[in-house]
Amino acid sequence: MHDFLIAFFGGLLLGVAVIGYLFVNGRITGISGMVAQILSFKSLSQNPATWFILGLIVTPFIYGLFIQPDIIMSSNPWLLIIAGLLVGFGTRLGSGCTSGHGICGMSRLSVRSIVATCTFMLAGFITVYVMRHVLGAMS
């Protein structure tokens, strides 16, 4: 039940942040678009996207320090960097990221976002099936 509550309140907080960002800035909360906006903006401190992305980066560390300090990142940092670059390439290829399509696009009933999100989900299902049942890599 505890995990359910954490997921529930995390989703609720995400929804409030997305609505708040749209209400205050008049823009949707697509992370790849925000990063592109940050990279092309002259004054980073005056760009609301900078603060939103900074919050995404800092919040897990705060969570790890105060809420669940026993979380240890066990992945290879280079592997994480490569994965991040691949995700960045995929977001440009897919004209948006999962957060933009899945949260913001689907809530606006965008057909392109619905198709993109179904594609993301299908790729995830297939990956888990292959890893778990074909290769036996996940226990």
N, C-alpha and C positions, 0 to 999 in steps of 0.2 A: 504493500500500500504506500509505503514511503516513496518508492521510485515513481509510482503513479503521480503522487502529489508534486514531486520535483518536475516531472515532465509536464504536468498540467500548468503549473505556475510559470515554467519556462516558456511554454507556448503562449500563455496569456501575456507575459511580458513582451514577447516577440511581437504579438499582434498590436499591443499598445504602442510599442516603439515604431512599428511600420505606419500605423495610423497617425501617430504624433508627428513623424517626419513628413508625411504627406500634408498634414494640416498646416504645419509651421512653414515648410519650404516649398510646397506645391509640386514636389517631385516624388516619384516612387522610390522605394528602398531596394534597388537592385545593387548588389555589392560590386559587381564588375563595372557597372556604370559609375558608381561612386568612386571607385579606384581610378578609372579613366578621368573622371572629373578632377580628382585631386592632382593627378599627374599633369593636367593641363591648366591648373589654376595658378595665378600669380601669387596670391597671398594665402598660404595654407591656414593660418590661424583664423581667417575670416570666413573660411569655407565650412559650412555645416557638415558636409560629408567627411571632412577630416576628423571632426570630433566623434562622429558616429563610428567610423572605422577604428579610431583610437580606442573607443569603448569596446569594440569587438575584440581587439587585441589584448587589452588590459584586464577585462572582466574575468577571463578564465584564471589568470594568475591570482586575482583577488579571491576568487572562489576557492582555489587551491590553498591559499594562505589561511583563510578564516572559516570556510564551511567544511571542506573535506581535505585536510592537509596531507592525508596519506596517499593522494593521487601522485603517481610518478609517471612521467612521460618515458615510455620504454622504447619508443621508436628511434631509429637512427635519424639525426637531424638532417643529413644529406638526403635521405629518402623522403623526408617531409618536404624539403625544398623542391626536389624533383616533382613530387606529387602536386605541390602548389603550382609549379610552372605548367604542368600538364592540364591542371584544372583551368588555369588562366587561358591557355590556348583553346581549350574546349569551350569556354564561355564566349570567346570571340567568334569561334566557329559556329556556335549555337545562338548567336545574337542575344546573349544574356546568360545569367547564371541561374542556378536552381532557386536561389532566394527570390530573384526577380520574377522568374516564370512561375514558380510554385506558390509563392505567397502573394505577390502583387498582381501578376498577370492573371492567374486563375480567379482571384477575387474580383477582377474586372471582366471575367468571362471571355478573355482573349483566346480565340481558337488556337493561335500560334503557341501561346503559353500552355494551353491544355495538352496539345500534341507534344510539346517539348517535355513537359512534366511526365506524361505517360512514357515517353522514350527514356527519360532518366530512370524512372521506376523499373521499367522492363529491363534495362541494362543492369540495374542493381540486382533484380531477382535472378537474372541469368548468371551473373557473376557469383552470387552466393550459392546457387545450385551447383555450378561447376566446381567451385572451390570446396564445397562441403561433400557433395555426392559423387562427383567424378574424380577429383584429385584427392579427396579426403584430407585436405589441408586444414580445415577448421574442425575443432572438436566440440 
